[in-house]
Amino acid sequence: MLIIRNWADFYDSAMGLGIDKTVVYDRTTQKFPSPSKINERSLSDLFDKLPPSREHHGWWIEGKVLLICGEAIPFIQIRHRDSMAKPNNFYSPEKAIDFIRANNIGTSMYWSFWRSHYVDSIKGIEHFFKDKEFSGLTKLHHIHKCPVILCYYETRDKNSITLNPNLKELGYQTQKDPYTLFQTIYMFISGVLGTPAKEPKPISDEIIAANHGLDGPYSFRNPPGKKRGRNR
């Protein structure tokens, strides 16, 4: 797989094993609004369930869904309001909860669920990771022809879709090794999303002649010593 990129990700090292230039991954990062209720009602409803960012005593807690090659992967992102450090990303409820407790991050004592998820409580985080309905977001792979997509709540009135986010910045290197992820994306683009069909090789005059019985010095004529007539 040949990656067209202007930034590096952790699985790029796998290209050192060889590049198949017939499969091209344009990894340009783009942003799109969430699906509209008019054209994509089912997808719009799923975006409405994504948890909004909540702040507790200087800590922001967000729940996002990463789509990678047909798999919907929820994760929690926690960052400090005054910190210049990168956000902390957690792909399991246990690790997110351990971090919250270790840093004495205040959370809501009460949890309720009606339509949207809220990840500012321990039960809310656990419930967010258990929701299997987010697998429906994988339809976006085919809509945008993209193997890696990030879905999250941006504001009260607008959700966001990011195509080709930097997986290293999202801490996904803790979930898969570079070679496995590279191969997964390669197979997904070439198989599920599909690549343009290769042009067929031109057929030589000799093959055309052979297919019409003109492949020898006698072609449709009888060889010497054989009588003309119908073969029995």
Phi, psi and omega in degrees: 000132178260122182259122173267117189209158172237014174209159185261147174233167190291339182266003180296335182298337181292342178294342179295343179277353180136148182236126173265103186285356177280345177245114186245131177247105176276104188266036177290131180278129179222153178241142179224152174289163178293157180301147180277154179291339181285313185268326184224072186298316183296319178291320179299320179296324179291323177293328178294339181275346181296139185285137175286159177290135180234142182249133177226108175053045176092356179251131176260130179241124182232148174245128182229165177234125179257127178257119179230108173051052176088003180244132177264120187239105177284148174207159181252134178243125182236128179220151178270140184300323185260002184269139176270357180289162179291154178297154175267127183247133183231127182257015173214147180296326182298315182290324178295317181293320177299319180295318180298317181288322181293330181258011178052044179278122181291139178230166180292141179279342184242150179225134177220149179224120175240299179234308181267154173277151173227126186250031177261018175219160181298313179294326178296320177295314180298319181292323179299316181290336182275347185288112181274350183294338181295348176298337178295342179291345182294350173300336181296334177304315184280328178293317184258358181053051186222136182276340183229120184221140177249130180241132179200166179270124183263307176222181181298325186253002185212126173262173186223146174237126176243119177274137176056057175289162177281111184290333177294320179292337178268005176072021185284350177295347176279351184254327180217147178283159185303316184295315181298316181293319178301314180295322179297314179294319179301313181291325181292317180293315184283332183258299186285308180284331177080142175245158180305137181297142179288146177292133179293146178290143180296142181271130183289159178298327181294320180291320178299317180296319180296321179294342179254014177080015181253047186255014181213175181294340183253343179048242182272001179275154177284140176291162180304140177089354180248128182289149173289154178141184185280130178289136179255000000 
